[in-house]
Amino acid sequence: MKQPVGRSVLVLNDLASGRLHDLNRAARLVPYYVKAMAMSLRPDSNSESAGYAIDYLMRLADEAERTENINLVKYKQPTVL
C-alpha cells in the first residue's frame, strides 16, 4: 500500500486495457480501494477478472461521488440577497 495510486492504475490497466478513464476516475474518488484492488489481483489474472474488479471500483466511485454531492448540498451556505 506504499506505492502511489498511479502505479496501481497502470497495473490494473495492463490487466484490462481500455478502461483507463474509469480507473483514473476511481483513483480520484476512492484511491485506497484502487491500491487495494491492484494488490489483490495476481499478475497472471485474466482480463475478465480485472474487468469485474474495475466494475466494482466504478460502483464504489459512483457511491463516493453521490455521497460527496449530497454532503455538498447539505452543507451549502444560503445565498444572501
PyMOL commands that set and color helices and strands:
alter all, ss='L'
color gray80, all
select helices_A, chain A and resi 5-15+20-29+31-40+47-74
alter helices_A, ss='H'
color red, helices_A
deselect
rebuild
show_as cartoon
